[in-house]
Amino acid sequence: MANINNTDLLIHNRRMTDDPIPVTVLSGSLGAGKTTILNHVLTADHGLDVAVVVNDMGEVNVDAEHVTQQSDLGGEEEIIELSNGCICCRLRGDMLDEVGRLADRREFDYLLVESSGISEPIPVAQTFAMGFEDAEFDPTGTYELDTMVTVVNAHSFWESFDSGVALTEQELEDQSGRVPEEVLLDQIEFCDVLLVNKCDLVPDDALAEIETVLERLQPRAEIVRTEFGNIDPDEILGTGTFDFQRAQNSAGWKHELQHDHHHDPQEEHGVTSFVYQRRRPFHPERIAALLSDMPDEIVRAKGFFWSAGREDVAMGVDKAGTSVRAGPAGTWLATLPKAEREQYFAARPGLKDDWHEEYGDRMTRLVFIAREFDEDGLIDRLDDCVLTDAEMDDNWSRYSDPFEPEDRRELALSR
């Protein structure tokens, strides 16, 4: 019997049963090699008739021009350019209009989407999985998201490890409210396949460390090394691996919280991950000072904390590379009316396991993923931010709060 690969089976099934058109989305920061990988897949001998959407933030879509020049495709039907915006926000409706037109005007086997370097992956996935209210075309039934791919620049990661520079040098517009490193970590934590590109520029021992960090950030993803964007198309086409709920809940920091690795660091290739949990609140000024001076060795930190004087709001922490942000992340259940709390307990009985008779659900739970790092030293510093016995009896409303005033409740500590 002849061997049948993923793409052969995909073509057969698509043309015989008229199943939804599968979609692969390529994400990754500027310079990671997305367009090179896309061109390699398009020119490979896989037998698929592929349509392409290329998104670029600039007014001129340089990536789309490069794809057109390097590939055998041509014509408006095959390559769609979406410029001067991002398909995760402003251009979501435009993207659906275009892929709807594609589906109406010609038959093809596969849709490849190259998102801009600053596209957030979850909104893009939601667009294909659930549609978008501002667009007339509903993709559900016509398209099916097959694989989310994130391309990582191995050389940039390696440089950031050695020098403490940002994981990506890409710039965002000031009004976006996002930091490039946050977006890159989002892309890594919400994907099915991680392509580690430009491996030829990094020593083997460093590659092993990079892969270990990526495994901690996203334990579910398949990690594939590549040089010059040369990959087997079957690695990213027709994998059938996308599952929205699994992807949304598979980030490494969520895994750590769920498995309660408290003070039990898991270490490999010098990469450590651990959870810090305390019942008492932090002193707001002390924790703000610590957050503004977190070690560069911490690649990722996520979670929530109780800040004294903020008994109504759970404060969130998000460290991605050199970027650190802290601000309101939600409301403590303890502040809700009893009847409403009981509804939460009925829906999620496990919430009662962490309920404190006096403090309710107010507490601190932070996850740290770091490399070559002394976690005991950080734990000591965090403990120094916790209120002392004497401070527990203070009037907390007198504490100066770096997260005030009300219209500026997020403390951005990006370096």
HELIX and SHEET records of a PDB file:
HELIX    1   1 ASN A    6  THR A   17  1                                  12    
HELIX    2   2 LYS A   34  THR A   43  1                                  10    
HELIX    3   3 VAL A   62  GLN A   70  1                                   9    
HELIX    4   4 ARG A   92  ARG A  105  1                                  14    
HELIX    5   5 PRO A  121  MET A  130  1                                  10    
HELIX    6   6 ALA A  154  SER A  163  1                                  10    
HELIX    7   7 ASP A  174  SER A  176  5                                   3    
HELIX    8   8 PRO A  180  GLU A  189  1                                  10    
HELIX    9   9 CYS A  199  LEU A  201  5                                   3    
HELIX   10  10 ASP A  204  LEU A  217  1                                  14    
HELIX   11  11 PRO A  233  GLU A  235  5                                   3    
HELIX   12  12 PHE A  244  ASN A  249  1                                   6    
HELIX   13  13 GLY A  252  HIS A  259  1                                   8    
HELIX   14  14 PRO A  284  LEU A  291  1                                   8    
HELIX   15  15 LEU A  333  THR A  335  5                                   3    
HELIX   16  16 LYS A  338  ALA A  347  1                                  10    
HELIX   17  17 PRO A  349  ASP A  354  5                                   6    
HELIX   18  18 GLU A  375  CYS A  385  1                                  11    
HELIX   19  19 ASP A  389  MET A  392  1                                   4    
HELIX   20  20 TRP A  396  ARG A  398  5                                   3    
HELIX   21  21 GLU A  406  ARG A  408  5                                   3    
SHEET    1   A 7 ILE A  79  SER A  83  0                                        
SHEET    2   A 7 VAL A  50  ASP A  56  1                                        
SHEET    3   A 7 TYR A 110  GLU A 114  1                                        
SHEET    4   A 7 ILE A  21  SER A  27  1                                        
SHEET    5   A 7 TYR A 143  ASN A 153  1                                        
SHEET    6   A 7 VAL A 193  ASN A 197  1                                        
SHEET    7   A 7 GLU A 222  ARG A 225  1                                        
SHEET    1   B 7 GLN A 266  GLU A 268  0                                        
SHEET    2   B 7 VAL A 271  ARG A 278 -1                                        
SHEET    3   B 7 THR A 364  ARG A 371 -1                                        
SHEET    4   B 7 ILE A 298  PHE A 305 -1                                        
SHEET    5   B 7 VAL A 313  ALA A 320 -1                                        
SHEET    6   B 7 SER A 323  THR A 331 -1                                        
SHEET    7   B 7 LEU A 411  ALA A 412 -1                                        
END                                                                             
